[in-house]
Amino acid sequence: MPEVIFPGPEGRLEGRFAPAPRPRAPVAMILHPHPSSGGTMNNRIVQELYKTFQRRGFATLRFNFRGVGKSQGTFDNGVGELSDAASALDWVQSFHPEAQTTWIAGVSFGAWIGMQLLMRRPEIRGFISIAPPANMYDFTFLAPCPSSGIIIQGDADEVVTPAATQKLVDKLRTQRHITIHHDVIPGANHFFQNEMPELMGSVDRYLDMRLDPNSPIK
């Protein structure tokens, strides 16, 4: 799990990178929760997502947004963090220009940034959004959402109301040519404190389905 430092818009960004084991391997990038709430690339869910994609043979990156850990700069309310994510994806793709597909996974604030990024990067073919803050940030930019993915939330989430997330899912499901999965984890709070196995089980089942060569979702 080598530490990497790469250039971002406001200076150096710190990450952990697992190179791909084979040519043309897919790329995955994991985005962490809100820095002002203690979110870093070492968040437990971020680390589990990283390991999941790494096990599946992806070139996998997690990194700290500006102002977090060794990453330079200061928090920019999402605008700069989106630029950080774009730079990070550029950096991974510079090693893997032949990547067959790209995935984005984000947790809470990171899910919001990730879904903005997929609007700008047509090579992103799948997303995993865990507890996207649908009642705190504007998601109307997803018009139309360009790729299929899964939204996962706990039904005891005390930060993001399940109703707001359901409204987002319903809106995305009206769009053609994409498929939005939605899993609700019983009893789980915003941090999936005691439901980590259930959360990662949901992620794994979804990836099994999507990465199957015969998957109906391309």
C-alpha positions in Angstrom: 0.0 0.0 0.0 2.6 2.6 -1.1 2.2 6.2 0.0 2.1 8.5 -3.0 2.4 12.3 -3.4 1.1 13.8 -6.6 0.4 17.3 -7.9 -3.0 18.8 -7.2 -4.4 22.3 -8.1 -3.3 23.8 -4.8 0.0 21.9 -4.3 0.8 18.3 -3.3 -1.9 15.7 -2.6 -1.2 12.6 -0.4 -2.6 9.2 -1.3 -2.3 5.5 -1.1 -2.1 3.7 -4.4 -2.3 0.0 -5.4 -1.1 -0.3 -9.0 -2.9 -2.6 -11.4 -1.7 -6.2 -11.6 -2.2 -6.4 -15.4 -2.4 -4.2 -18.5 -5.8 -2.6 -19.3 -7.0 -3.2 -15.7 -9.8 -1.0 -14.6 -9.3 2.0 -12.3 -11.0 2.9 -9.1 -10.8 6.0 -6.9 -12.2 6.3 -3.4 -13.3 9.7 -1.9 -13.4 10.4 1.8 -16.0 12.1 4.0 -16.2 15.7 5.0 -12.8 17.0 6.3 -14.4 19.2 9.0 -16.0 16.1 10.5 -12.7 14.3 10.6 -13.0 12.7 7.2 -9.7 11.4 5.8 -8.5 8.7 3.4 -8.0 6.5 6.5 -11.7 6.5 7.2 -12.8 2.9 7.9 -15.3 2.6 5.0 -12.8 4.2 2.6 -10.2 1.7 3.5 -12.6 -1.2 3.1 -13.7 0.1 -0.3 -10.0 0.4 -1.3 -9.2 -3.2 -0.3 -12.3 -4.4 -2.1 -11.3 -2.8 -5.4 -7.7 -3.8 -5.0 -8.7 -7.5 -4.4 -10.6 -7.4 -7.7 -7.6 -6.3 -9.7 -8.3 -2.6 -10.0 -5.6 0.1 -10.0 -6.9 1.7 -6.8 -6.3 5.2 -5.3 -7.5 6.8 -2.1 -6.2 10.2 -1.3 -6.7 13.2 1.1 -8.4 16.2 -0.1 -6.6 19.6 0.2 -5.8 20.5 3.8 -6.1 17.0 5.1 -3.1 15.0 6.3 -0.1 15.9 4.1 -2.2 17.3 1.3 -1.6 21.0 0.8 -4.2 23.8 0.5 -7.3 24.6 2.6 -10.8 23.3 2.6 -12.8 24.8 -0.3 -16.5 23.8 0.3 -16.4 21.2 -2.4 -15.3 23.4 -5.3 -11.6 22.8 -4.8 -12.2 19.2 -3.7 -13.8 18.5 -7.1 -10.6 19.8 -8.7 -8.5 17.7 -6.4 -10.5 14.6 -7.5 -10.1 15.4 -11.2 -6.3 15.8 -10.7 -6.1 12.6 -8.8 -8.0 10.7 -11.6 -5.6 12.3 -14.1 -2.7 11.0 -12.1 -4.0 7.4 -12.0 -4.8 7.5 -15.7 -1.3 8.7 -16.5 -0.2 5.2 -15.4 -3.1 3.4 -16.9 -4.1 5.1 -20.1 -5.4 1.8 -21.4 -7.7 1.2 -18.5 -10.9 -0.5 -19.8 -13.2 1.2 -17.3 -13.2 3.7 -14.4 -15.1 3.5 -11.1 -15.7 6.1 -8.4 -16.7 5.3 -4.9 -17.4 8.0 -2.3 -18.5 8.2 1.3 -20.9 11.0 2.4 -19.3 14.3 1.3 -17.0 12.1 -0.9 -20.1 10.6 -2.6 -21.3 14.2 -3.5 -17.9 15.0 -5.0 -17.7 11.7 -6.8 -21.1 12.1 -8.5 -20.1 15.6 -9.7 -16.9 14.1 -11.1 -18.8 11.5 -13.1 -20.7 14.3 -14.8 -17.4 15.6 -16.1 -15.6 12.4 -17.0 -17.4 10.1 -19.4 -15.0 7.3 -18.8 -16.5 6.7 -15.4 -18.8 3.8 -16.0 -19.9 2.9 -12.4 -20.2 4.5 -9.0 -20.8 3.5 -5.4 -22.2 6.3 -3.3 -22.5 5.5 0.4 -24.7 7.8 2.5 -24.7 10.7 -0.1 -25.7 13.9 1.7 -28.9 14.4 -0.3 -30.5 16.7 2.3 -27.4 18.9 2.7 -26.1 19.5 -0.9 -27.7 20.1 -4.2 -27.7 17.0 -6.5 -29.7 18.6 -9.3 -26.5 18.6 -11.5 -27.3 14.9 -12.2 -29.4 15.7 -15.2 -29.0 13.3 -16.7 -26.8 11.0 -14.6 -24.4 9.5 -17.1 -23.7 6.1 -15.6 -25.2 3.4 -13.5 -24.4 2.8 -9.9 -25.5 2.0 -6.4 -26.6 4.2 -3.5 -26.3 2.6 -0.1 -27.6 4.1 3.2 -28.5 3.1 6.7 -32.2 3.4 7.7 -31.0 4.9 11.1 -28.8 7.5 9.4 -28.9 10.5 11.8 -27.1 12.9 9.4 -28.7 12.2 6.0 -32.5 11.6 6.1 -33.4 8.4 4.4 -36.4 10.2 2.8 -34.0 12.7 1.0 -31.9 9.8 -0.3 -35.0 8.0 -1.5 -36.1 11.2 -3.3 -32.7 11.3 -5.1 -32.9 7.6 -6.1 -36.4 8.1 -7.4 -35.3 11.1 -9.5 -32.3 9.2 -11.0 -34.5 6.2 -11.7 -36.6 8.3 -14.1 -33.6 8.7 -16.4 -33.1 6.4 -19.4 -30.1 4.2 -20.2 -28.9 3.9 -16.7 -29.8 1.6 -13.8 -29.7 2.9 -10.2 -29.5 0.3 -7.4 -30.5 1.3 -3.9 -29.7 -0.7 -0.7 -30.9 0.3 2.7 -29.0 -1.3 5.6 -31.3 -2.0 8.6 -30.2 -0.3 11.8 -27.2 1.4 10.3 -26.3 5.0 11.2 -24.4 7.4 9.0 -21.1 5.7 9.9 -22.2 2.1 9.7 -20.7 1.7 13.1 -21.9 -1.9 13.7 -23.0 -2.8 10.2 -19.7 -2.9 8.3 -20.1 -6.5 7.2 -23.6 -5.8 5.8 -22.4 -2.6 4.0 -19.4 -4.4 2.4 -21.7 -7.3 1.5 -23.9 -4.9 -0.4 -20.9 -3.5 -2.2 -19.6 -6.9 -3.1 -22.9 -8.2 -4.4 -23.2 -5.1 -6.6 -19.7 -5.5 -8.0 -20.2 -9.2 -8.6 -23.2 -8.3 -10.7 -21.7 -5.4 -12.6 -18.3 -7.0 -13.3 -19.8 -10.2 -14.6 -19.1 -10.3 -18.4 -22.8 -11.1 -18.9 -24.0 -8.2 -16.8 -27.0 -6.4 -18.4 -25.6 -3.1 -17.3 -22.6 -1.9 -19.4 
